[in-house]
């Protein structure tokens, strides 16, 4: 895995709560990668993503909740042809 714009590697040491480390280990194991690679990829994604404001995040969550409540997620992802969902 290559770093963002760097050909070399440096060490980065951070302190995190034990619960966060445990959760990261579980997630890394679930996707089948070493914790080191999982954390590096998480940092790369976090740095590459454009910043999002709290208001934008709230708006996205509200829109997602509305779509879930309306059954749009089930219809789109699962292709459900449910008469109850069709009425929504």
DSSP file (Angstrom, degrees, kcal/mol; ACC not computed):
  #  RESIDUE AA STRUCTURE BP1 BP2  ACC     N-H-->O    O-->H-N    N-H-->O    O-->H-N    TCO  KAPPA ALPHA  PHI   PSI    X-CA   Y-CA   Z-CA
    1    1 A X              0   0    0      0, 0.0     2,-0.3     0, 0.0    39,-0.0   0.000 360.0 360.0 360.0 129.4    0.0    0.0    0.0
    2    2 A X        -     0   0    0      1,-0.1     5,-0.1     7,-0.0     7,-0.1  -0.661 360.0-118.5 -95.6 149.5    1.5    3.3   -1.0
    3    3 A X        -     0   0    0      3,-0.6     2,-1.0    -2,-0.3     3,-0.4  -0.278  46.8 -77.0 -76.4 168.8    1.3    6.5    1.1
    4    4 A X  S    S-     0   0    0      1,-0.3    -1,-0.1    -2,-0.0     3,-0.1  -0.556 108.3 -27.9 -70.8 101.6   -0.4    9.6   -0.2
    5    5 A X  S    S+     0   0    0     -2,-1.0     2,-0.4     1,-0.2    -1,-0.3   0.539 114.9 111.6  72.0   7.5    2.2   11.1   -2.5
    6    6 A X        -     0   0    0     -3,-0.4    -3,-0.6     1,-0.1    -1,-0.2  -0.904  48.9-166.6-117.1 142.7    5.2    9.5   -0.8
    7    7 A X  S    S+     0   0    0     -2,-0.4     2,-0.2    -5,-0.1    -1,-0.1   0.697  77.3  59.3 -93.9 -22.3    7.5    6.8   -1.9
    8    8 A X  S    S-     0   0    0     -6,-0.0     2,-0.4     0, 0.0    -5,-0.2  -0.466  78.1-127.7 -99.2 173.9    9.0    6.3    1.5
    9    9 A X        -     0   0    0     -2,-0.2     2,-0.3    -7,-0.1    -2,-0.0  -0.942  19.1-173.6-123.3 145.3    7.4    5.3    4.8
   10   10 A X        -     0   0    0     -2,-0.4     2,-0.4     2,-0.0     0, 0.0  -0.909  29.6-107.2-129.3 160.3    7.7    6.9    8.2
   11   11 A X        -     0   0    0     -2,-0.3     2,-0.5     2,-0.0    -2,-0.0  -0.712  26.9-167.3 -91.3 140.2    6.4    5.7   11.5
   12   12 A X        -     0   0    0     -2,-0.4     2,-0.5     2,-0.0    -2,-0.0  -0.989   4.0-165.9-126.3 119.6    3.4    7.4   13.1
   13   13 A X        +     0   0    0     -2,-0.5     2,-0.3     2,-0.0    -2,-0.0  -0.920  14.0 166.8-110.2 128.4    2.6    6.7   16.8
   14   14 A X        -     0   0    0     -2,-0.5     2,-0.5     2,-0.0    -2,-0.0  -0.959  30.2-129.9-135.1 154.5   -0.8    7.7   18.3
   15   15 A X        +     0   0    0     -2,-0.3     2,-0.3     0, 0.0    -2,-0.0  -0.909  31.3 171.5-105.3 132.1   -2.6    6.8   21.5
   16   16 A X        -     0   0    0     -2,-0.5    -2,-0.0     2,-0.0     5,-0.0  -0.927  41.1 -87.4-133.3 158.5   -6.2    5.6   21.2
   17   17 A X    >>  -     0   0    0     -2,-0.3     4,-2.0     1,-0.1     3,-0.7  -0.342  39.6-117.0 -62.3 147.6   -8.6    4.2   23.7
   18   18 A X  H 3> S+     0   0    0      1,-0.2     4,-2.6     2,-0.2     5,-0.2   0.847 115.0  58.1 -54.6 -35.0   -8.4    0.4   24.1
   19   19 A X  H 3> S+     0   0    0      2,-0.2     4,-2.2     1,-0.2    -1,-0.2   0.872 105.7  48.8 -65.9 -35.5  -12.0    0.1   22.8
   20   20 A X  H <> S+     0   0    0     -3,-0.7     4,-2.5     2,-0.2    -2,-0.2   0.915 111.7  48.7 -69.7 -42.5  -11.0    1.9   19.5
   21   21 A X  H  X S+     0   0    0     -4,-2.0     4,-2.5     2,-0.2    -2,-0.2   0.920 112.2  49.2 -61.7 -42.9   -8.0   -0.3   19.0
   22   22 A X  H  X S+     0   0    0     -4,-2.6     4,-2.4     2,-0.2    -2,-0.2   0.908 111.3  49.1 -63.5 -41.5  -10.1   -3.4   19.7
   23   23 A X  H  X S+     0   0    0     -4,-2.2     4,-2.4     2,-0.2    -1,-0.2   0.902 111.2  49.8 -64.9 -40.4  -12.8   -2.3   17.2
   24   24 A X  H  X S+     0   0    0     -4,-2.5     4,-2.8     2,-0.2    -2,-0.2   0.902 110.2  50.8 -65.0 -40.6  -10.1   -1.6   14.6
   25   25 A X  H  X S+     0   0    0     -4,-2.5     4,-2.6     2,-0.2    -2,-0.2   0.924 110.8  48.8 -61.7 -44.3   -8.6   -5.0   15.1
   26   26 A X  H  X S+     0   0    0     -4,-2.4     4,-2.3     2,-0.2    -2,-0.2   0.928 113.3  46.5 -61.8 -44.7  -12.0   -6.7   14.7
   27   27 A X  H  X S+     0   0    0     -4,-2.4     4,-1.7     2,-0.2    -2,-0.2   0.918 112.3  50.3 -65.9 -42.5  -12.8   -4.7   11.5
   28   28 A X  H  X>S+     0   0    0     -4,-2.8     5,-2.5     1,-0.2     4,-0.6   0.923 112.3  47.5 -60.8 -43.9   -9.3   -5.5   10.1
   29   29 A X  H ><5S+     0   0    0     -4,-2.6     3,-0.6     1,-0.2    -1,-0.2   0.887 108.1  56.1 -63.7 -38.4   -9.8   -9.2   10.8
   30   30 A X  H 3<5S+     0   0    0     -4,-2.3    -1,-0.2     1,-0.2    -2,-0.2   0.842 113.4  39.7 -64.2 -33.2  -13.3   -9.1    9.3
   31   31 A X  H 3<5S-     0   0    0     -4,-1.7    -1,-0.2     2,-0.2    -2,-0.2   0.440 115.7-116.3 -96.9  -0.1  -11.9   -7.8    6.0
   32   32 A X  T <<5S+     0   0    0     -4,-0.6     2,-0.3    -3,-0.6    -3,-0.2   0.836  71.6 118.5  76.0  34.7   -8.8  -10.0    6.2
   33   33 A X      < -     0   0    0     -5,-2.5    -1,-0.2    -6,-0.1    -2,-0.2  -0.934  68.9 -97.1-128.4 155.2   -6.0   -7.5    6.4
   34   34 A X     >  -     0   0    0     -2,-0.3     4,-2.3     1,-0.1     3,-0.2  -0.348  36.3-115.5 -64.2 151.4   -3.4   -6.8    9.1
   35   35 A X  H  > S+     0   0    0      1,-0.2     4,-2.9     2,-0.2     5,-0.3   0.889 115.5  58.3 -54.9 -41.8   -4.3   -4.0   11.5
   36   36 A X  H  > S+     0   0    0      1,-0.2     4,-2.2     2,-0.2    -1,-0.2   0.924 109.3  43.0 -55.3 -48.1   -1.3   -1.9   10.2
   37   37 A X  H  > S+     0   0    0     -3,-0.2     4,-2.5     2,-0.2    -1,-0.2   0.879 112.9  53.3 -67.6 -37.8   -2.7   -2.0    6.6
   38   38 A X  H  X S+     0   0    0     -4,-2.3     4,-2.3     2,-0.2    -2,-0.2   0.934 111.6  44.7 -62.1 -46.6   -6.2   -1.3    7.8
   39   39 A X  H  X S+     0   0    0     -4,-2.9     4,-2.3     2,-0.2    -2,-0.2   0.902 112.3  52.1 -66.6 -41.0   -5.1    1.8    9.8
   40   40 A X  H  X S+     0   0    0     -4,-2.2     4,-2.4    -5,-0.3    -1,-0.2   0.937 111.6  46.5 -60.8 -45.4   -3.0    3.1    6.9
   41   41 A X  H  X S+     0   0    0     -4,-2.5     4,-2.7     1,-0.2     5,-0.2   0.901 110.0  53.9 -64.4 -40.1   -5.9    2.7    4.5
   42   42 A X  H  X S+     0   0    0     -4,-2.3     4,-2.4     1,-0.2    -1,-0.2   0.908 110.6  46.7 -60.8 -41.7   -8.3    4.5    6.9
   43   43 A X  H  X S+     0   0    0     -4,-2.3     4,-2.4     2,-0.2     5,-0.2   0.910 111.3  51.3 -66.2 -42.2   -5.9    7.4    7.2
   44   44 A X  H  X S+     0   0    0     -4,-2.4     4,-2.1     1,-0.2    -2,-0.2   0.921 112.7  45.7 -61.0 -43.6   -5.5    7.6    3.4
   45   45 A X  H  X S+     0   0    0     -4,-2.7     4,-1.9     2,-0.2    -1,-0.2   0.919 112.2  51.5 -65.4 -43.3   -9.2    7.6    2.9
   46   46 A X  H  < S+     0   0    0     -4,-2.4    -2,-0.2    -5,-0.2    -1,-0.2   0.884 113.5  44.3 -62.0 -38.7   -9.7   10.2    5.7
   47   47 A X  H  < S+     0   0    0     -4,-2.4    -1,-0.2     1,-0.2    -2,-0.2   0.852 113.8  50.1 -74.2 -34.9   -7.1   12.5    4.1
   48   48 A X  H  < S+     0   0    0     -4,-2.1    -2,-0.2    -5,-0.2    -1,-0.2   0.767  92.3  90.6 -76.3 -25.9   -8.4   12.1    0.6
   49   49 A X  S  < S-     0   0    0     -4,-1.9     2,-0.1    -5,-0.2     3,-0.1  -0.468  84.7-114.2 -73.5 139.1  -12.0   12.8    1.5
   50   50 A X        -     0   0    0     -2,-0.2    -1,-0.1     1,-0.1    -2,-0.1  -0.429  43.6 -93.9 -66.9 148.6  -13.1   16.4    1.2
   51   51 A X        -     0   0    0     -4,-0.1     2,-0.4    -2,-0.1    -1,-0.1  -0.313  38.8-153.2 -63.7 146.9  -14.1   17.9    4.6
   52   52 A X        -     0   0    0     -3,-0.1     2,-0.1     4,-0.0    -1,-0.0  -0.981   9.5-132.9-124.1 135.1  -17.7   17.7    5.6
   53   53 A X     >  -     0   0    0     -2,-0.4     4,-2.3     1,-0.1     5,-0.2  -0.435  25.5-112.0 -81.7 158.9  -19.4   20.2    7.9
   54   54 A X  H  > S+     0   0    0      1,-0.2     4,-2.6     2,-0.2     5,-0.2   0.878 119.8  54.1 -56.6 -37.5  -21.6   19.0   10.8
   55   55 A X  H  > S+     0   0    0      2,-0.2     4,-2.3     1,-0.2    -1,-0.2   0.906 108.0  48.9 -64.3 -40.5  -24.6   20.6    8.9
   56   56 A X  H  > S+     0   0    0      2,-0.2     4,-2.4     1,-0.2    -2,-0.2   0.894 111.6  49.6 -65.0 -39.3  -23.8   18.6    5.8
   57   57 A X  H  X S+     0   0    0     -4,-2.3     4,-2.5     2,-0.2    -2,-0.2   0.920 110.3  49.7 -65.5 -43.8  -23.5   15.4    7.8
   58   58 A X  H  X S+     0   0    0     -4,-2.6     4,-2.4     1,-0.2    -2,-0.2   0.906 111.2  50.2 -60.2 -41.9  -26.8   16.1    9.6
   59   59 A X  H  X S+     0   0    0     -4,-2.3     4,-2.4     2,-0.2    -2,-0.2   0.914 110.5  49.1 -62.9 -44.0  -28.5   16.7    6.2
   60   60 A X  H  X S+     0   0    0     -4,-2.4     4,-2.3     1,-0.2    -2,-0.2   0.908 112.1  48.5 -63.7 -42.0  -27.1   13.4    4.8
   61   61 A X  H  X S+     0   0    0     -4,-2.5     4,-2.6     2,-0.2    -1,-0.2   0.905 111.2  50.2 -64.5 -41.1  -28.3   11.5    7.8
   62   62 A X  H  X S+     0   0    0     -4,-2.4     4,-2.3     2,-0.2    -2,-0.2   0.914 111.7  47.7 -64.1 -42.8  -31.7   13.0    7.6
   63   63 A X  H  X S+     0   0    0     -4,-2.4     4,-2.2     2,-0.2    -1,-0.2   0.895 112.5  49.4 -65.9 -39.5  -32.0   12.2    3.8
   64   64 A X  H  X S+     0   0    0     -4,-2.3     4,-2.6     2,-0.2    -2,-0.2   0.922 110.2  50.4 -64.6 -43.7  -30.9    8.6    4.5
   65   65 A X  H  X S+     0   0    0     -4,-2.6     4,-2.7     1,-0.2    -2,-0.2   0.906 110.4  50.1 -61.1 -41.7  -33.4    8.2    7.3
   66   66 A X  H  X S+     0   0    0     -4,-2.3     4,-1.9     2,-0.2     6,-0.2   0.915 111.1  48.7 -62.6 -42.9  -36.2    9.5    5.0
   67   67 A X  H  <>S+     0   0    0     -4,-2.2     5,-1.8     2,-0.2     6,-0.8   0.896 112.7  47.9 -65.0 -40.0  -35.2    7.1    2.3
   68   68 A X  H ><5S+     0   0    0     -4,-2.6     3,-1.2     1,-0.2    -2,-0.2   0.931 111.6  49.6 -65.6 -44.8  -35.1    4.2    4.7
   69   69 A X  H 3<5S+     0   0    0     -4,-2.7    -1,-0.2     1,-0.3    -2,-0.2   0.843 109.6  52.3 -62.1 -33.8  -38.4    5.1    6.2
   70   70 A X  T 3<5S-     0   0    0     -4,-1.9    -1,-0.3    -5,-0.2    -2,-0.2   0.519 113.5-117.8 -81.8  -4.9  -40.0    5.3    2.7
   71   71 A X  T <>5S+     0   0    0     -3,-1.2     4,-2.1    -4,-0.4     5,-0.2   0.547  76.7 128.8  81.3   6.5  -38.7    1.9    1.8
   72   72 A X  H  >< +     0   0    0     -5,-1.8     4,-2.5    -6,-0.2     5,-0.2   0.868  68.0  55.5 -64.1 -36.2  -36.5    3.2   -1.0
   73   73 A X  H  >>S+     0   0    0     -6,-0.8     4,-3.0     2,-0.2     5,-0.6   0.947 108.7  46.4 -62.4 -48.1  -33.4    1.4    0.3
   74   74 A X  I  >>S+     0   0    0      1,-0.2     4,-1.4     2,-0.2     6,-1.3   0.915 114.1  48.2 -61.8 -43.1  -35.1   -2.0    0.2
   75   75 A X  I  <5S+     0   0    0     -4,-2.1     4,-0.5     4,-0.2    -1,-0.2   0.905 118.9  39.5 -64.3 -40.7  -36.5   -1.4   -3.3
   76   76 A X  I  <5S+     0   0    0     -4,-2.5    -2,-0.2    -5,-0.2    -3,-0.2   0.967 125.7  30.5 -74.5 -54.4  -33.2   -0.2   -4.7
   77   77 A X  I  <5S+     0   0    0     -4,-3.0    -3,-0.2    -5,-0.2    -2,-0.1   0.912 132.2  29.1 -77.1 -44.0  -30.7   -2.6   -3.0
   78   78 A X  I  <<S-     0   0    0     -4,-1.4    -3,-0.2    -5,-0.6    -1,-0.2   0.531  94.3-130.4 -98.3  -6.4  -32.8   -5.7   -2.6
   79   79 A X      < -     0   0    0     -5,-0.5    -4,-0.2    -4,-0.5     2,-0.2   0.842  39.5-177.8  62.1  32.9  -35.1   -5.3   -5.6
   80   80 A X        -     0   0    0     -6,-1.3     2,-0.5     1,-0.1    -1,-0.2  -0.446  23.4-164.6 -70.3 131.8  -38.1   -6.0   -3.3
   81   81 A X        +     0   0    0     -2,-0.2     2,-0.5    -3,-0.1    -1,-0.1  -0.650  30.7 157.5-111.6  71.1  -41.4   -6.0   -5.1
   82   82 A X    >>  -     0   0    0     -2,-0.5     4,-2.1     1,-0.1     3,-0.6  -0.856  42.0-145.3-102.6 123.7  -43.5   -5.7   -1.9
   83   83 A X  H 3> S+     0   0    0     -2,-0.5     4,-1.1     1,-0.2    -1,-0.1   0.848 102.1  56.0 -56.5 -34.2  -47.0   -4.4   -2.2
   84   84 A X  H 34 S+     0   0    0      1,-0.2     4,-0.3     2,-0.2    -1,-0.2   0.884 109.7  45.3 -65.3 -37.2  -46.6   -2.7    1.3
   85   85 A X  H X4 S+     0   0    0     -3,-0.6     3,-1.3     1,-0.2    -2,-0.2   0.825 104.3  62.7 -74.7 -30.8  -43.6   -0.9    0.0
   86   86 A X  H 3< S+     0   0    0     -4,-2.1    -1,-0.2     1,-0.3    -2,-0.2   0.803  98.7  56.6 -64.5 -28.1  -45.2    0.1   -3.2
   87   87 A X  T 3<        0   0    0     -4,-1.1    -1,-0.3    -3,-0.2    -2,-0.2   0.623 360.0 360.0 -77.7 -12.8  -47.8    2.1   -1.3
   88   88 A X    <         0   0    0     -3,-1.3    -1,-0.2    -4,-0.3    -2,-0.2   0.472 360.0 360.0 -87.2 360.0  -45.2    4.2    0.4
